[in-house]
């Protein structure tokens, strides 16, 4: 977790504690002045209201505008609503990624139910109580838009004024040689299963074993180090085996075996080895025996930054990718994700092979743990960006219903997404289903089955060298 997200979470919890203390004081006063049974009843109702409407980690005001800049020269076309249909002034041409900027304002029901915007048959959800600029994803609906057949309507919110359409043109990167950098097993599937399952030449490089937070496996009678080692072996297997479901053979999958949450420390002391925090291991060769090629760090097995860079540079020269897919260093705050992209960019400078394009993804956010909001199968609106990001391009390929089901099954194979929900989360979901109208998919209980299995995948496009 990044320092910024830790700060936001601490502030969020502090505000909650203050609110709770004030609320308890008022409840005690009500019990003294009115009736003894009133405080426990109000406490129960308050807890239910919290779980239904205030349990989201939303670290900004929903009334804030999102701020996005696009590359210079990106076509920007005025758009208006006419009889519930979108009318564009100008032609988006053959641009395949279409982003609609519009000001949305929640109605009174939109403070209790998630505001929705329906774009034809697609649905994209936003924060309750919103009132600001948002960015809708129209990718895959360009033909209906040009014909004038694409409808747009709000539910629990209204669309104020008119909008602007940004039309971004990209090649189909699935036709290029692609290398996906996954800090942990499942990151490649979460971000890019739809992409790599269409690629003729995709390779997947997983940086860490994913061995920490293994308490679930202690039910098998294992000590914490034993449970961590088992989890690391299982997630190593996931990183090599699950991509075959998407057509990527084991010969194009590599597990580097570094340790979870140690990548940032490695970067600060490049020559020093950093073993696992939980498994007791410090030799990365223990999970490398199924790799399709020998790598520099196989010589000594030291989990150091220098070895990581040498491994990545060797893999660049071996697979010769034209496109690199890696976490967005500004949007995705997970410390291993930030360090993974840093390591990749440093390795590119060391490598004799130079890829052309970065595709950046975000599996986590600083500001909103629910993004993409709304149910599985819906579209992916742009995430909150309250601080201006680099003016990268965007590429948002669409996934068919069949591809979405395959993606959900790929996630179901991941051991880290199979743990049962705690009772508290089950109860919260029941309350939110009844009072807030939220729904979760039947494919899996983990939140990523809702967030990642969508009509779109979303990548920020950056030419290398910029």
The 8 nearest C-alpha neighbors of each residue, nearest first, counted from 0:
[[1, 333, 334, 332, 4, 5, 2, 335],
 [0, 2, 332, 4, 3, 334, 333, 5],
 [3, 1, 5, 4, 6, 0, 332, 7],
 [4, 2, 6, 1, 5, 7, 365, 332],
 [3, 5, 7, 365, 1, 6, 2, 8],
 [6, 4, 2, 8, 3, 7, 9, 1],
 [7, 5, 3, 9, 4, 8, 2, 10],
 [8, 6, 4, 10, 5, 9, 11, 3],
 [7, 9, 11, 5, 10, 6, 4, 12],
 [8, 10, 6, 12, 11, 7, 13, 5],
 [11, 9, 13, 7, 8, 12, 14, 6],
 [10, 12, 8, 14, 9, 13, 7, 15],
 [11, 13, 15, 9, 14, 10, 8, 16],
 [14, 12, 10, 16, 15, 11, 9, 17],
 [15, 13, 17, 11, 12, 16, 18, 10],
 [14, 16, 12, 18, 13, 17, 19, 11],
 [17, 15, 19, 13, 18, 14, 12, 20],
 [16, 18, 14, 20, 19, 15, 21, 13],
 [17, 19, 15, 21, 16, 20, 22, 14],
 [18, 20, 22, 16, 17, 21, 23, 15],
 [21, 19, 23, 17, 22, 18, 16, 24],
 [20, 22, 24, 18, 19, 23, 17, 25],
 [21, 23, 19, 25, 20, 24, 18, 26],
 [24, 22, 26, 20, 25, 21, 19, 27],
 [23, 25, 21, 27, 22, 26, 20, 28],
 [26, 24, 28, 22, 23, 27, 29, 21],
 [27, 25, 23, 38, 29, 28, 24, 22],
 [28, 26, 30, 24, 29, 25, 23, 31],
 [27, 29, 25, 31, 26, 30, 32, 24],
 [30, 28, 26, 32, 33, 27, 31, 25],
 [31, 29, 35, 34, 27, 28, 33, 38],
 [30, 32, 28, 29, 33, 27, 34, 35],
 [31, 33, 29, 30, 28, 34, 35, 27],
 [32, 34, 29, 30, 31, 35, 37, 28],
 [35, 33, 30, 37, 36, 32, 31, 29],
 [34, 36, 30, 37, 38, 31, 33, 29],
 [37, 35, 34, 38, 39, 40, 30, 41],
 [36, 38, 40, 34, 35, 39, 30, 41],
 [37, 39, 26, 41, 40, 30, 36, 42],
 [40, 38, 42, 41, 37, 36, 43, 35],
 [41, 39, 43, 37, 42, 38, 44, 36],
 [42, 40, 44, 38, 43, 39, 45, 37],
 [41, 43, 39, 45, 40, 44, 38, 46],
 [44, 42, 46, 40, 45, 41, 39, 47],
 [45, 43, 41, 47, 46, 42, 48, 40],
 [46, 44, 42, 48, 43, 47, 41, 49],
 [45, 47, 49, 43, 48, 44, 42, 50],
 [46, 48, 44, 50, 49, 45, 51, 43],
 [49, 47, 45, 51, 46, 50, 52, 44],
 [50, 48, 53, 46, 47, 51, 52, 54],
 [49, 51, 47, 54, 48, 427, 52, 53],
 [52, 50, 431, 48, 49, 430, 435, 47],
 [51, 53, 49, 48, 50, 54, 111, 435],
 [52, 54, 49, 55, 50, 51, 48, 56],
 [55, 53, 50, 49, 52, 56, 51, 427],
 [56, 54, 53, 57, 368, 369, 52, 367],
 [57, 55, 368, 367, 58, 54, 366, 369],
 [56, 58, 367, 55, 59, 366, 368, 60],
 [57, 59, 366, 56, 7, 367, 11, 60],
 [60, 58, 57, 61, 366, 63, 367, 385],
 [59, 61, 62, 63, 58, 57, 129, 128],
 [62, 60, 129, 63, 126, 128, 59, 130],
 [61, 63, 130, 129, 60, 131, 64, 128],
 [64, 62, 61, 60, 131, 65, 130, 385],
 [65, 63, 131, 132, 66, 62, 385, 133],
 [64, 66, 384, 385, 132, 383, 133, 63],
 [67, 65, 384, 387, 385, 64, 386, 68],
 [68, 66, 387, 65, 69, 388, 384, 390],
 [67, 69, 390, 70, 66, 387, 388, 389],
 [68, 70, 390, 391, 392, 71, 73, 67],
 [71, 69, 390, 73, 391, 392, 72, 68],
 [70, 72, 73, 69, 390, 68, 74, 391],
 [71, 73, 74, 70, 69, 75, 167, 166],
 [72, 74, 71, 70, 75, 167, 69, 166],
 [75, 73, 166, 165, 72, 76, 167, 91],
 [76, 74, 165, 164, 163, 73, 166, 77],
 [75, 77, 164, 163, 88, 89, 78, 74],
 [78, 76, 163, 88, 87, 162, 164, 75],
 [79, 77, 87, 162, 163, 86, 161, 88],
 [80, 78, 161, 86, 85, 162, 81, 87],
 [79, 81, 85, 84, 83, 86, 82, 161],
 [82, 80, 84, 83, 85, 79, 86, 150],
 [81, 83, 84, 80, 85, 150, 151, 86],
 [82, 84, 81, 150, 80, 151, 152, 85],
 [85, 83, 150, 81, 80, 82, 149, 151],
 [84, 86, 80, 149, 79, 150, 81, 147],
 [85, 87, 79, 78, 80, 147, 84, 88],
 [88, 86, 78, 89, 77, 85, 76, 79],
 [89, 87, 77, 76, 78, 86, 90, 79],
 [88, 90, 87, 76, 91, 77, 92, 78],
 [89, 91, 92, 88, 87, 145, 76, 93],
 [92, 90, 166, 94, 93, 89, 74, 76],
 [93, 91, 90, 94, 166, 95, 168, 145],
 [92, 94, 95, 91, 168, 141, 166, 90],
 [95, 93, 168, 167, 166, 92, 96, 91],
 [94, 96, 168, 138, 93, 97, 167, 139],
 [97, 95, 138, 167, 395, 94, 394, 166],
 [96, 98, 166, 138, 137, 165, 136, 167],
 [97, 99, 136, 165, 135, 164, 137, 134],
 [100, 98, 164, 135, 134, 163, 165, 101],
 [99, 101, 134, 163, 162, 133, 164, 135],
 [102, 100, 162, 132, 133, 103, 99, 134],
 [101, 103, 132, 131, 159, 158, 133, 104],
 [104, 102, 158, 130, 131, 157, 159, 101],
 [103, 105, 130, 156, 157, 129, 106, 158],
 [106, 104, 156, 109, 128, 129, 155, 130],
 [105, 107, 156, 109, 155, 108, 104, 157],
 [106, 108, 109, 110, 105, 155, 111, 128],
 [109, 107, 110, 106, 111, 155, 112, 105],
 [108, 110, 155, 105, 106, 112, 114, 107],
 [109, 111, 128, 127, 108, 107, 112, 105],
 [110, 112, 109, 108, 435, 127, 52, 113],
 [113, 111, 109, 435, 110, 108, 114, 436],
 [112, 114, 127, 109, 125, 126, 115, 124],
 [115, 113, 155, 109, 125, 156, 124, 154],
 [116, 114, 124, 154, 123, 153, 113, 125],
 [115, 117, 153, 123, 152, 122, 154, 124],
 [116, 118, 122, 152, 121, 151, 119, 153],
 [119, 117, 151, 121, 150, 120, 122, 116],
 [118, 120, 150, 121, 149, 117, 151, 122],
 [121, 119, 118, 117, 122, 150, 377, 149],
 [120, 122, 118, 119, 117, 377, 378, 123],
 [123, 121, 117, 377, 116, 378, 118, 115],
 [122, 124, 116, 378, 115, 377, 380, 373],
 [125, 123, 115, 373, 372, 114, 113, 116],
 [124, 126, 114, 372, 113, 115, 127, 123],
 [127, 125, 129, 61, 128, 113, 114, 124],
 [128, 126, 110, 113, 109, 129, 114, 112],
 [127, 129, 110, 105, 109, 61, 126, 130],
 [130, 128, 61, 62, 105, 126, 127, 104],
 [129, 131, 104, 62, 103, 105, 61, 128],
 [132, 130, 64, 102, 62, 103, 63, 129],
 [131, 133, 102, 64, 101, 65, 103, 100],
 [134, 132, 101, 100, 65, 102, 131, 135],
 [133, 135, 100, 99, 381, 380, 98, 101],
 [136, 134, 380, 99, 98, 137, 100, 133],
 [135, 137, 98, 380, 138, 97, 379, 99],
 [138, 136, 97, 140, 98, 139, 135, 99],
 [139, 137, 96, 97, 140, 136, 95, 395],
 [138, 140, 141, 397, 137, 95, 96, 396],
 [141, 139, 138, 143, 142, 137, 144, 149],
 [140, 142, 144, 143, 139, 145, 138, 95],
 [143, 141, 145, 144, 140, 146, 139, 148],
 [144, 142, 148, 146, 149, 141, 145, 140],
 [143, 145, 141, 149, 147, 142, 146, 148],
 [144, 146, 142, 147, 143, 141, 90, 87],
 [147, 145, 143, 148, 144, 142, 149, 141],
 [146, 148, 144, 145, 149, 86, 143, 85],
 [149, 147, 143, 146, 144, 150, 84, 85],
 [148, 150, 144, 143, 119, 84, 147, 85],
 [151, 149, 84, 119, 83, 118, 85, 148],
 [152, 150, 118, 117, 83, 84, 119, 85],
 [153, 151, 117, 116, 83, 150, 154, 118],
 [152, 154, 116, 156, 157, 115, 117, 155],
 [153, 155, 115, 156, 114, 116, 152, 157],
 [154, 156, 109, 114, 106, 108, 105, 153],
 [157, 155, 105, 106, 154, 153, 104, 114],
 [156, 158, 153, 104, 103, 159, 105, 106],
 [157, 159, 103, 102, 153, 104, 160, 156],
 [158, 160, 102, 103, 157, 161, 104, 101],
 [161, 159, 158, 162, 102, 79, 101, 80],
 [160, 162, 79, 78, 159, 101, 80, 163],
 [163, 161, 101, 78, 100, 77, 79, 99],
 [164, 162, 77, 100, 78, 76, 99, 75],
 [163, 165, 99, 76, 75, 98, 166, 100],
 [166, 164, 75, 98, 74, 97, 99, 167],
 [165, 167, 97, 74, 94, 91, 96, 164],
 [168, 166, 96, 94, 97, 73, 165, 95],
 [167, 169, 94, 95, 96, 166, 93, 170],
 [170, 168, 171, 167, 394, 95, 94, 96],
 [169, 171, 172, 168, 174, 173, 95, 394],
 [172, 170, 173, 174, 169, 175, 396, 394],
 [171, 173, 174, 175, 170, 322, 177, 169],
 [174, 172, 198, 171, 175, 197, 194, 195],
 [173, 175, 172, 171, 198, 199, 176, 200],
 [176, 174, 172, 173, 177, 321, 322, 200],
 [175, 177, 320, 200, 321, 201, 322, 174],
 [176, 178, 322, 201, 320, 323, 175, 321],
 [179, 177, 202, 323, 320, 201, 203, 324],
 [180, 178, 324, 203, 323, 204, 202, 325],
 [179, 181, 325, 204, 324, 205, 203, 182],
 [182, 180, 205, 186, 183, 187, 204, 179],
 [181, 183, 206, 205, 336, 207, 339, 335],
 [184, 182, 181, 207, 186, 209, 205, 185],
 [183, 185, 238, 186, 234, 205, 237, 181],
 [186, 184, 188, 187, 189, 183, 413, 410],
 [187, 185, 189, 181, 188, 184, 183, 190],
 [188, 186, 181, 185, 190, 191, 189, 192],
 [187, 189, 192, 185, 191, 186, 190, 410],
 [190, 188, 186, 451, 187, 185, 191, 192],
 [191, 189, 187, 188, 186, 360, 192, 362],
 [190, 192, 194, 193, 188, 187, 189, 195],
 [193, 191, 188, 195, 194, 196, 406, 190],
 [194, 192, 191, 196, 195, 398, 402, 197],
 [195, 193, 191, 192, 196, 197, 173, 198],
 [194, 196, 198, 197, 192, 193, 201, 191],
 [195, 197, 245, 193, 194, 198, 246, 192],
 [198, 196, 195, 194, 173, 199, 193, 245],
 [199, 197, 173, 195, 200, 201, 196, 174],
 [198, 200, 201, 197, 174, 173, 176, 175],
 [201, 199, 176, 198, 177, 202, 175, 174],
 [200, 202, 177, 198, 178, 195, 176, 199],
 [201, 203, 178, 251, 252, 179, 177, 204],
 [204, 202, 179, 252, 178, 180, 253, 205],
 [203, 205, 253, 180, 252, 181, 254, 179],
 [206, 204, 181, 254, 182, 183, 207, 255],
 [205, 207, 182, 255, 257, 256, 254, 183],
 [208, 206, 257, 256, 258, 183, 209, 259],
 [207, 209, 231, 256, 210, 235, 258, 257],
 [210, 208, 231, 259, 207, 183, 211, 234],
 [209, 211, 231, 227, 230, 208, 228, 259],
 [210, 212, 213, 227, 209, 277, 259, 276],
 [213, 211, 214, 210, 227, 215, 277, 209],
 [212, 214, 227, 211, 215, 226, 216, 230],
 [213, 215, 217, 216, 212, 223, 226, 218],
 [216, 214, 213, 217, 218, 418, 212, 226],
 [217, 215, 218, 226, 214, 213, 219, 221],
 [216, 218, 221, 219, 214, 220, 215, 226],
 [217, 219, 216, 220, 215, 221, 214, 226],
 [220, 218, 217, 221, 216, 226, 215, 222],
 [219, 221, 218, 217, 222, 216, 226, 225],
 [222, 220, 217, 226, 225, 219, 223, 218],
 [221, 223, 225, 224, 226, 217, 220, 227],
 [222, 224, 226, 225, 227, 221, 217, 277],
 [225, 223, 278, 227, 226, 277, 222, 279],
 [226, 224, 228, 222, 227, 223, 221, 229],
 [225, 227, 223, 229, 216, 224, 228, 221],
 [228, 226, 278, 210, 224, 230, 213, 225],
 [227, 229, 231, 225, 278, 230, 226, 224],
 [230, 228, 226, 232, 231, 227, 233, 225],
 [229, 231, 233, 227, 210, 232, 228, 234],
 [230, 232, 210, 208, 228, 234, 229, 209],
 [233, 231, 235, 229, 230, 234, 236, 228],
 [234, 232, 230, 236, 235, 231, 229, 237],
 [235, 233, 237, 236, 231, 232, 184, 230],
 [234, 236, 232, 238, 237, 233, 208, 231],
 [235, 237, 233, 234, 239, 238, 240, 232],
 [238, 236, 234, 240, 241, 235, 239, 413],
 [237, 239, 184, 235, 236, 240, 234, 241],
 [240, 238, 236, 237, 252, 249, 241, 242],
 [239, 241, 237, 242, 243, 236, 238, 249],
 [240, 242, 243, 237, 244, 239, 238, 409],
 [243, 241, 247, 245, 244, 240, 246, 239],
 [242, 244, 247, 246, 248, 245, 241, 240],
 [245, 243, 242, 246, 241, 409, 247, 240],
 [246, 244, 196, 243, 242, 247, 192, 195],
 [245, 247, 243, 244, 196, 248, 242, 195],
 [246, 248, 243, 242, 245, 251, 201, 249],
 [249, 247, 243, 250, 251, 246, 252, 242],
 [248, 250, 252, 251, 239, 240, 247, 243],
 [249, 251, 291, 248, 252, 290, 253, 247],
 [252, 250, 202, 249, 248, 203, 247, 253],
 [253, 251, 203, 249, 239, 250, 202, 204],
 [252, 254, 204, 290, 205, 255, 203, 251],
 [255, 253, 205, 256, 204, 206, 287, 290],
 [254, 256, 206, 257, 205, 207, 253, 287],
 [255, 257, 207, 283, 208, 254, 286, 206],
 [258, 256, 207, 302, 255, 283, 206, 208],
 [257, 259, 207, 275, 261, 208, 256, 274],
 [258, 260, 261, 209, 207, 211, 210, 208],
 [261, 259, 335, 262, 258, 334, 263, 264],
 [260, 262, 264, 259, 263, 258, 265, 273],
 [261, 263, 265, 264, 335, 260, 338, 266],
 [264, 262, 266, 265, 261, 338, 334, 267],
 [265, 263, 267, 261, 266, 262, 268, 273],
 [264, 266, 304, 262, 268, 263, 267, 269],
 [267, 265, 263, 269, 264, 304, 268, 262],
 [266, 268, 264, 265, 269, 263, 304, 262],
 [267, 269, 265, 266, 271, 270, 264, 304],
 [270, 268, 304, 266, 305, 265, 271, 303],
 [269, 271, 268, 303, 305, 304, 272, 265],
 [272, 270, 303, 268, 269, 273, 265, 304],
 [271, 273, 303, 302, 301, 274, 270, 265],
 [274, 272, 302, 303, 261, 265, 271, 275],
 [275, 273, 281, 280, 272, 276, 302, 258],
 [274, 276, 258, 277, 278, 280, 279, 281],
 [275, 277, 278, 274, 279, 211, 258, 259],
 [276, 278, 275, 224, 279, 227, 211, 223],
 [277, 279, 224, 227, 228, 280, 275, 276],
 [278, 280, 277, 275, 224, 281, 276, 274],
 [281, 279, 278, 275, 274, 282, 283, 228],
 [280, 282, 274, 275, 283, 279, 302, 273],
 [283, 281, 300, 284, 301, 280, 285, 302],
 [284, 282, 256, 300, 285, 257, 302, 281],
 [283, 285, 287, 300, 286, 282, 297, 256],
 [284, 286, 283, 287, 282, 288, 256, 300],
 [287, 285, 284, 256, 288, 283, 235, 232],
 [288, 286, 284, 290, 289, 285, 254, 255],
 [287, 289, 290, 286, 284, 285, 291, 254],
 [290, 288, 287, 291, 286, 253, 254, 239],
 [291, 289, 253, 287, 292, 288, 254, 252],
 [290, 292, 250, 289, 253, 293, 251, 249],
 [293, 291, 290, 294, 253, 250, 289, 317],
 [292, 294, 297, 295, 291, 290, 296, 287],
 [295, 293, 297, 296, 310, 292, 313, 298],
 [294, 296, 297, 310, 298, 309, 306, 293],
 [297, 295, 298, 306, 300, 294, 299, 310],
 [298, 296, 300, 295, 294, 299, 284, 293],
 [297, 299, 296, 295, 300, 294, 301, 284],
 [298, 300, 301, 297, 296, 282, 284, 295],
 [301, 299, 282, 283, 284, 297, 296, 298],
 [300, 302, 272, 299, 303, 282, 283, 296],
 [303, 301, 272, 273, 257, 283, 300, 274],
 [304, 302, 272, 306, 271, 305, 301, 265],
 [305, 303, 269, 307, 265, 306, 266, 308],
 [304, 306, 308, 269, 307, 303, 270, 309],
 [305, 307, 309, 296, 303, 304, 308, 310],
 [306, 308, 304, 310, 305, 309, 311, 303],
 [309, 307, 346, 311, 305, 310, 306, 312],
 [308, 310, 306, 312, 307, 311, 295, 313],
 [311, 309, 307, 313, 308, 312, 295, 294],
 [312, 310, 314, 308, 313, 309, 346, 315],
 [311, 313, 350, 346, 315, 309, 314, 310],
 [314, 312, 316, 310, 311, 315, 317, 309],
 [313, 315, 317, 311, 316, 312, 318, 310],
 [316, 314, 312, 319, 313, 317, 318, 311],
 [315, 317, 313, 319, 352, 314, 318, 312],
 [316, 318, 314, 315, 319, 313, 312, 320],
 [317, 319, 315, 320, 316, 314, 202, 178],
 [320, 318, 316, 315, 317, 352, 321, 354],
 [321, 319, 176, 177, 322, 318, 178, 354],
 [320, 322, 354, 176, 355, 177, 175, 319],
 [323, 321, 177, 356, 320, 354, 357, 355],
 [322, 324, 357, 178, 177, 179, 358, 356],
 [325, 323, 179, 358, 359, 357, 180, 178],
 [324, 326, 180, 359, 340, 360, 179, 323],
 [327, 325, 360, 359, 361, 336, 328, 340],
 [326, 328, 359, 360, 330, 331, 329, 361],
 [329, 327, 337, 330, 331, 326, 340, 332],
 [330, 328, 327, 331, 332, 388, 337, 389],
 [329, 331, 327, 328, 364, 361, 332, 365],
 [330, 332, 361, 363, 364, 327, 333, 328],
 [333, 331, 1, 365, 0, 334, 364, 330],
 [334, 332, 0, 336, 335, 331, 1, 337],
 [333, 335, 0, 337, 336, 1, 332, 338],
 [336, 334, 338, 337, 333, 262, 260, 339],
 [337, 335, 339, 333, 334, 338, 326, 182],
 [336, 338, 328, 334, 339, 335, 340, 333],
 [337, 339, 341, 335, 336, 340, 263, 262],
 [340, 338, 336, 342, 341, 337, 335, 182],
 [339, 341, 343, 342, 338, 337, 325, 326],
 [340, 342, 338, 344, 339, 343, 345, 337],
 [343, 341, 339, 345, 340, 344, 346, 338],
 [344, 342, 340, 346, 345, 341, 347, 339],
 [343, 345, 347, 341, 346, 342, 340, 348],
 [346, 344, 342, 348, 343, 347, 341, 349],
 [345, 347, 312, 343, 349, 308, 348, 344],
 [348, 346, 344, 350, 349, 345, 343, 312],
 [347, 349, 346, 345, 350, 344, 353, 351],
 [350, 348, 346, 347, 312, 345, 351, 308],
 [349, 351, 312, 347, 352, 348, 346, 316],
 [350, 352, 316, 353, 349, 312, 347, 348],
 [353, 351, 316, 350, 315, 319, 354, 347],
 [352, 354, 347, 351, 355, 350, 321, 319],
 [355, 353, 321, 320, 322, 356, 352, 323],
 [356, 354, 321, 463, 322, 462, 353, 357],
 [355, 357, 462, 322, 463, 461, 354, 323],
 [358, 356, 323, 461, 460, 322, 324, 462],
 [357, 359, 324, 460, 458, 459, 323, 325],
 [360, 358, 327, 459, 325, 326, 458, 324],
 [359, 361, 326, 458, 327, 325, 190, 459],
 [362, 360, 331, 363, 327, 326, 330, 364],
 [361, 363, 331, 190, 360, 189, 364, 186],
 [364, 362, 331, 361, 332, 333, 365, 368],
 [365, 363, 331, 366, 367, 330, 332, 368],
 [366, 364, 4, 332, 367, 331, 330, 363],
 [365, 367, 58, 364, 57, 59, 368, 383],
 [368, 366, 57, 369, 56, 364, 370, 365],
 [367, 369, 56, 370, 364, 366, 57, 363],
 [370, 368, 372, 367, 371, 55, 450, 56],
 [371, 369, 372, 368, 367, 382, 450, 364],
 [370, 372, 450, 379, 369, 373, 380, 382],
 [373, 371, 370, 124, 369, 125, 374, 450],
 [372, 374, 124, 123, 371, 375, 377, 125],
 [375, 373, 449, 377, 438, 376, 439, 372],
 [374, 376, 449, 377, 452, 453, 440, 450],
 [375, 377, 453, 454, 452, 374, 378, 403],
 [378, 376, 122, 453, 454, 375, 374, 121],
 [377, 379, 454, 123, 455, 453, 122, 121],
 [380, 378, 455, 371, 136, 381, 123, 377],
 [379, 381, 135, 136, 134, 123, 382, 378],
 [380, 382, 134, 379, 135, 383, 136, 133],
 [383, 381, 384, 380, 370, 371, 134, 364],
 [384, 382, 65, 385, 381, 366, 367, 66],
 [385, 383, 65, 66, 386, 382, 387, 67],
 [384, 386, 65, 66, 383, 387, 64, 63],
 [387, 385, 384, 388, 66, 65, 67, 383],
 [386, 388, 66, 67, 385, 384, 389, 68],
 [389, 387, 390, 386, 67, 384, 68, 329],
 [390, 388, 391, 387, 68, 69, 67, 329],
 [391, 389, 69, 68, 70, 388, 392, 67],
 [392, 390, 389, 460, 461, 70, 459, 69],
 [391, 393, 460, 459, 70, 69, 461, 390],
 [394, 392, 459, 460, 458, 395, 391, 167],
 [393, 395, 458, 96, 457, 459, 396, 460],
 [394, 396, 457, 456, 96, 455, 458, 138],
 [397, 395, 455, 456, 394, 398, 457, 138],
 [396, 398, 455, 454, 139, 395, 456, 399],
 [399, 397, 454, 402, 455, 403, 193, 400],
 [398, 400, 402, 401, 403, 397, 454, 404],
 [399, 401, 403, 402, 404, 398, 454, 376],
 [400, 402, 404, 399, 403, 405, 398, 406],
 [403, 401, 405, 399, 404, 400, 398, 406],
 [404, 402, 406, 400, 405, 401, 452, 398],
 [403, 405, 407, 401, 406, 402, 408, 400],
 [406, 404, 402, 408, 403, 407, 409, 401],
 [405, 407, 403, 409, 404, 408, 192, 402],
 [406, 408, 404, 410, 409, 405, 452, 403],
 [407, 409, 411, 405, 410, 406, 404, 412],
 [410, 408, 406, 412, 411, 407, 405, 241],
 [411, 409, 407, 413, 408, 412, 406, 188],
 [410, 412, 408, 409, 413, 407, 443, 416],
 [413, 411, 410, 409, 414, 408, 241, 237],
 [414, 412, 410, 411, 415, 416, 237, 185],
 [415, 413, 417, 416, 412, 234, 233, 237],
 [414, 416, 413, 417, 418, 234, 185, 230],
 [417, 415, 414, 413, 445, 418, 411, 410],
 [416, 418, 414, 415, 419, 411, 413, 445],
 [417, 419, 416, 420, 415, 215, 414, 445],
 [420, 418, 417, 421, 444, 445, 416, 422],
 [419, 421, 424, 425, 422, 418, 444, 445],
 [422, 420, 423, 424, 425, 419, 426, 418],
 [421, 423, 425, 424, 426, 420, 427, 419],
 [424, 422, 426, 421, 425, 427, 420, 428],
 [425, 423, 427, 426, 421, 422, 428, 420],
 [426, 424, 422, 428, 427, 423, 429, 420],
 [425, 427, 429, 423, 424, 428, 422, 430],
 [428, 426, 424, 430, 425, 429, 50, 431],
 [429, 427, 431, 425, 426, 430, 432, 424],
 [428, 430, 426, 432, 427, 431, 433, 425],
 [429, 431, 427, 433, 428, 432, 51, 434],
 [432, 430, 435, 51, 428, 434, 433, 429],
 [431, 433, 437, 436, 429, 430, 435, 434],
 [434, 432, 430, 431, 436, 435, 429, 437],
 [433, 435, 431, 432, 436, 430, 51, 111],
 [436, 434, 431, 112, 437, 432, 51, 433],
 [437, 435, 432, 434, 433, 431, 112, 438],
 [438, 436, 432, 435, 431, 439, 374, 373],
 [437, 439, 432, 374, 436, 440, 373, 428],
 [438, 440, 449, 374, 441, 437, 375, 444],
 [441, 439, 442, 449, 375, 443, 438, 448],
 [440, 442, 443, 439, 444, 448, 449, 438],
 [441, 443, 440, 407, 448, 444, 411, 408],
 [444, 442, 441, 445, 448, 440, 411, 417],
 [445, 443, 446, 420, 448, 419, 442, 441],
 [444, 446, 447, 416, 443, 448, 417, 420],
 [445, 447, 448, 449, 444, 450, 439, 443],
 [446, 448, 450, 449, 451, 445, 189, 452],
 [449, 447, 446, 450, 451, 445, 443, 452],
 [450, 448, 375, 447, 446, 374, 451, 452],
 [449, 451, 447, 371, 448, 452, 375, 446],
 [450, 452, 447, 189, 448, 453, 449, 190],
 [453, 451, 375, 403, 448, 376, 450, 449],
 [454, 452, 376, 455, 377, 375, 451, 378],
 [453, 455, 378, 398, 376, 377, 397, 379],
 [456, 454, 397, 453, 396, 378, 398, 379],
 [455, 457, 395, 396, 397, 191, 190, 458],
 [456, 458, 395, 394, 455, 360, 459, 396],
 [459, 457, 360, 359, 394, 358, 393, 460],
 [458, 460, 393, 359, 358, 392, 391, 394],
 [461, 459, 392, 358, 393, 391, 357, 458],
 [460, 462, 357, 391, 356, 463, 358, 459],
 [463, 461, 356, 357, 355, 465, 464, 460],
 [464, 462, 356, 355, 465, 357, 461, 354],
 [463, 465, 462, 355, 461, 356, 344, 353],
 [464, 463, 462, 461, 356, 357, 391, 355]]
